[in-house]
């Protein structure tokens, strides 16, 4: 699934490496650097060696953000004192005041830059209207989830949904009410999912939800829970209270079961397309419904899941398994 244009950030590889570095490994590297630099400082007491303290300070800010950079700067000040005899006797010179000040300034500035970078990354991956992931962030998460599922041979489910009859709300009550309707649905989705789910708004009123290690039964439970939560909510739109059932959603489900090595991007596209087809089936069947496109998993598992869900949900008019899509 690739609907966004890949960026050309030359530092992207470095950022991925640093962000994926385990915290324990990063802490060990920083401590070792501080110890080595302190030993060199003790042996030479020269300014060029003392400037090396900036390296672990910057690394700590990158890996551990604001407080990591500050903590490492304070640690560098302590090591700087321990490595120099005149400082242990609290006999400061002008260069010592300058050096200690630079340690703290570098720590504060780098930590602040690291915090700002983290905030910018969060904003770059967040949908402004709903607070969910945006499409670029979702695509990145999707590839990672598919790769992990292929490595572990676990299921991945995708839910694609949109708000029913949003155009009528826009036409009758105005686009502000329509935008608030989309925001309300996004908030319900965000509060109705656990921490392992990944949800995004990828269009005007269209949402996609990625569920790891989730079969068709659990996916239906999640989708039906969201559908009922939206239907039962009495929203306030453009300052006006509306009755419950004013907002409803239609949901399409697709499930992927790894059966061999495949391109994760192609898998993501097929999974999204299958869930989107199920969503259109829900629309054709009258809206405010959940539909499962059972064409993505292997046939044997698909047939078992299909039978179980039909037996379980045959009394629920909102749910139905869509006919298998060939090819």
N, C-alpha and C positions, 0 to 999 in steps of 0.2 A: 504494500500500500504506500504509494509515493505521490501525494498530491501537492506537496510543497517543493520549492526549488532549493537544492542543496546550496549551502553557503560556502564561501571560499576563505574562511577564517584560517590564516596560516598558523595560529596558535591552538587550533582545535585539538590536534593530537596531544600536545602537551597538557592541555586542560583535562582531557579524558584520562591520561595517565595519572595525573596528580589526584583527580577526584576518585579514581578507582583504587588508589593506594590504600591498603588497610591502615587504620589508625595506629595499631600497635607497631607495624613496620615503620610508619612515619615517625613515631615517637622514638623508636630505637635509633633511627638514622640521625635524628636531631640531637639526641643525647650523646651519641658517639662523636658527632661533629663538635659539639660544645667541649667535650673532654679532650679531643685532639687539639683543638684550637687553644684551650686553656693550657695544655702541656707545652705547646709551641710558644705561647705567650710567656709562660714561666721560664722557658729556656732562653728566649731571645729578648723579651721586653721591648720589642720594636713596634712602631706604629703600623707598618704594613701588615704584620701578623694580627694585630689587634683589630684591624678592619675586617678580618675574616669572620668576626662574630656576627656581622650583618647577614651572612649566608644562612645559618640556622634560624635567625629571626625571621627572615623572609619566608623560608620554607615552612616554619611553624604557622605563620599567618595564612599561607596558601592552603595548608592541609587542615588546620584547626580553626581557621577564621580569626575573629577579633580577639577573643581571650587567649587563644594559643599564641598569637603574636606578642601580646603584652606579657604573658607569662615567660616566654622565651627571652624577651628583652630584659626582664628583671633577673632571670637566671644568668644571662650574659654579664650583667652588672656584677652579680655575686662572684662569678668565676673570674672576672677581670680583677676584682679586689684580691681574691685568693691567690692569683698567679703573680701578683706584684707585691714585693716586700714593703715598699713605702706606703702602699695603699692599705696593707694589713695594719700598719701603724697609724692609719688615718692621716697620713702626711700628703695632702693633695697639692698638685701643681695645676697651673692653668690648663695644660693639655689634658689632665685627668678629668677636670670638670667638663671640658669640651667632649671628651670621649664618652663619658657617662651620659651626657645630654644627648649625644648623637644616637647612642644605643636606644634610649627611651623614645626619641623622636622617630627613628626608623621603625621601632616596634609599633608606635601609635599610628603613624601614617600608613604603614603596610597593612596593619590590622584593619584600619578604616577602609582602605582600598579593597581588601579581601571581603569585608562585610558588604560594601557597595556592589562588588562583583557578584556576590551571592544574591543580593536583592535584584540586580538586573537580570540574572539568569532565571530567577523565579518569575519575574514579570514577563520575560521573553517566552516562557512556557505556559503562561496562564491566560485564560480567556477573561477579558475585562468584565463582561456582562455577568457571568455566572460564577467565576472563581474556579472553574474546572480547568483541566488541561486544555491547551489549544491544539490545533491539528499537528503542528510541528512536533510538539512534545509527545503527543499521543503516538505518532508514527515511530518515534525513537523507542518508546516503551514497548510498542507492539513487536518490533524486531527483536528486542531483548527477551520478551516473554516467549516468542515463538522459538528462538534459539534454545532457551532453557527447557521448553517443553520437548523439543526434539532430543536434547541430551538426556533428559530424564524419562522420556516416553510417557508424558502426562498430557492430559487434555487441556485444551484452551477453548473458551467460549467467548463469543462476541455478541453483544446486544446492540442493535441499531434501532433507534426510536425517534419519533418526532411528535410535535404537539398537534393534536387534531383540530382542524378548522381554525387555525390561527388567522387566516385571512379574514374570516368573518369578524373576529375580535378587532383586527386592524381597521376594517371598513366601518364597523358600527361605533366602536369606542375610541378609535385613534391608534396611531402607531406607538405612542407612549404606553398605552395599556398592553399592546402586543409585546413590546419589549419587556415590560414587567412580568408578563405571563411566561416568557421564555426564562427570565431570571428566576421566577418562582420554581419552575420545573427543574432548572439546574440546581437550585438549592436543595430541593427534595431529593434529587439524585445523589448529590454530595453527602447528605445526611443519611441516606438509606443504604449506603454501601460500606463494606468494611475496608480496612486499611490496605488490603492486598489488591483491590479492584482499581482499575484506571479508567476514568471517565473523561470525555472531552465533548465540547460543542464544536462540530466541524462545519456547520452551516448556520443559516438563519435560525431555524428551530429544530435542527437535526443534532442528535447526540449519538455517540458510540461509547460502549462500555466494554472493557476487556476484563475477563475473569480467568485467573490462572487456576489450574488444578480443579476444574469445575466441569461436571458432566451435564447432560441435558436436563436431568431432573433438578439439580441444584440451580441451573441457569433459569429454568422456568420459575422456580420458587422466588429467585431474585427479581425476575422480570414482573411477575405477578404482584409481588410486594410493592414494587415501584408504581405499577399501574394503579393499584388500589390507593396508594398514598396520594397520588396526584388527583385521582377521582374524588377522594374524600376531603380534599383540602378546599376550604372556602377562601379564595384569594382576595386580596385588596389590590385592585388594578387602577392606576391613575387616580388614587384617592377614593375609589368607590368599592364597597364591599359586594362581592359576588357570592352566589350560593355554591355549595359543593356540587361537583359534576360539571361546573363551568369549564374547567380544564380537564382534558383527558389525553392520554397518549396511546399510540399504537407501537407495538414492539415486535421486532423480528430477531430470531435467535439462530445462530449457527455454531456448530461445535467442530473443532479440529482435533483429530487423533493422529499423532505422528506415525507414519508407516514406512519411514525411510528418509534418508537425507534429501532435503529439497531447499531451494532458495527461500529464506524466510520472508523476503519481500513479496515473492509471488504467492506464498502461503497467506500472507496478510491480505493481499488483494483478493484472493479467492474467498477467504473467510468473510471479509467485509461484503463482497458481492453477494454471497449466499445469505448473509443476515439481512442485507438490503432487499433481496428478493422476498424474503419472509415478511419484511415490513410492508412491502407493497401488497402482499397477499392479505395481511391484516387490514390494510386500507380498503381493499376490494370487498372484504367480508363485513364491512360495516364500522370499522374503527373501534378504538377502545378495546383492543384485543391483543393477545400474544400469539405469535405463530413461530413454529420451528421449521427451519429448512434443514431437513435431515440428510442432505446429500454429501456433506463434507467428511464425516467419519467413515471408516471401513464398513462394508456392507453388513457383516455379521453383528458388529456392535451397534450399528445404526438400527437394524431390525429389532434387536432386544430393547434398546432405549425407546424406540418408537412404540412398541407394544406396551411397555410399562407406562409410558406417559399417557397413551390413549386410555388405558384402563383406569389410571389414577384421575385423569382430568375429563373423562367423558361427560361428567355432570356439570362441568364448568364451561359455559358458553363462550367465555372470553378466550379459551385456549383451543388450539388445534394444530396438528402436525401437517405442514404443507406437503403436497406431493413432492417426491424426490425429483430433483433436477439432474438430468443426465449430462455427462460430459465434464 
